[in-house]
Amino acid sequence: MLQPGQPAPAFDLPDADMNMVSLASFKSRQNVVLYFYPRDDTPSCTAEAIDFTDLEDDFRQLGTVVVGVSMDDCLSHGSFRDKHGLCVQLLADAEGDVCRCYGVLKDKELDGRKITCIMRSTFIIDRKGMLTHVLYGVNPRGHAAEVLEMVRSMSKCK
């Protein structure tokens, strides 16, 4: 598992519009809230994405972009975004490579078979590309507001 103070693992992933998004593109410009969620358009994942969207202006004022990652494809992300009016950028990690780098994949048993799924997790990355907060196994209810307070506290320390 990753720890605060470590460099954030680099990534290049397509968004809902199939444009490539690189962690490096935010370096020196913006903090990044990188959150991993299990699946598009499920109740908890929808609530979490809407909460982050509702706080988009607050994050922007703190020089922070919010990016969500799941193993759904770009088309699924586009439908999810459009259906719920989401503003957060959604990235597709269909092969799970970035999920593995961040240590968010877990195996669980469903109907007698083992499946791999994403453990809901959030990483706050500063402008230098360093992890400042590492949160594994988060509860989506109220999570966006908690993350906003963490970002606020970062700006007070600078």
N, C-alpha and C positions, 0 to 999 in steps of 0.2 A: 504494500500500500504506500501511496505517496504521502509525503509529509510537508508541512509548511516550511518554507526556506529553500526547497528544492526548485530547480528550473522546471517549468511546465513542459511536458512532452509536446513537441511540435506536431502540428497536423495540417493537412490540406484536404478538405472535404467539400463536396458539392452541397449547395443550399437547395431550397425548394424550387428555385428557377434554374438549377443546374449550373450556377456560377460557382467557381472554386473559391473557397474561403480558407485563408491561411492564418494561423495564429501569428506568424511573423508580421502580417500586415497591420496588426494592432500595436506592435512593440513601439515604445517611445511616444505613442499617441493616446492610447486609451487603456484603462483597466478592462479586464474581461471577466464576466461571470459566465462560466462554462458549466451548464447543468446537463446531466445525463438522465434520461427518463425512459421507461420501458416501452411505451407504445403510443403512437398517434391516436387521438380521438377516443381514448378511454377516460372514464370519469375523473380519476385523480390526475392524470397527465394533462387533461384539458383544463382542470381547475388551476393547476400549477402554471401552465402557459398563460392563461388569462390573467392570473395574479402578476406575473412578470410583465405582461403587456400593460396592465393598468399602472404599473410603476415605471414605465419606460422613461417618462420625462424626468422623474427623480434620479434615475440611474444616469441619464444623459447629462444632467446638471453636475453630476459628480465625475464626469469624464469616463463613464463606464458603459460598455456594450454588453448585452445579454445574448448568449448563444445557447441554444438547446441542441442536444445530440441524441439520436436514437438509431436503431438499426433498420428503421423503415426507409423506404426509397424516396427519391425526390418527388415523385408524383404523389405519394401518400402525404408527404410534408406539405406540398402545395394545396392539396384538398383540405388538410387539417387547418392550415393557416387561413385559407379563404373562408372556410365554414365558420370559424370562430373569430375572424377579424384580428388575428394575432400579428403583433409587430415584432416579436422576437425572431431572430434569424434561426431557422431550423436546418441543421446539417445532417446529411445522410451518411451513416457509417455502416453500410449494408454488410460488409464483411467482418465488422467488429474489431478491426485493427486498432483504432484509436481507443475504443472501449477497453481493449486489453492493455494498452499503454497506461491508461489511467486506473486500471485495476477495478473496474466497475462490473465486470461480468461475474455471474454466479450460476451455479448449477442448481436446479431444483427438480423435484419429481412431480410430474403431472400425469394422472391417469396411468400410473405404473411405468412411465417412461421418463428418462432424464432429458431435460431441456436446459439450454443456456439462455439466461435473460439478464437484463440490465438491472443492477441495484441502483435505485434512485440516489444520485450523488451530485454534489456541487463543488466546484473549485473556483476560488477567486484568484485571479492572476493580475499582478501589478504591471505597470508600464514597462518594467524591466524584464518581464517574462518569468517572474518568480511566483511560486505559489505562496499566497499569504494565508489562505484558509482552505482546508481540506475537510469536506463533510461527506462521509459515507452513510448510506442507509437513512436518508432524511425522510421526514414526514412532509408531504406536499402542503398540508394545511398550514397557512401562515408563513410558509418557508420564504417566499419572495420578500416579504417585509423584514424577516430576520436577516436575510442576505443584504438588503438595502442598508440596514443598521450597521452591518459589518463593514460595508463599503464606506459608509459615513465615518466610521471610527478610523478607517485607514486615512481618510483625507484630513482628519483632525490631528493625526500623528505626524503629518508631513510638514 
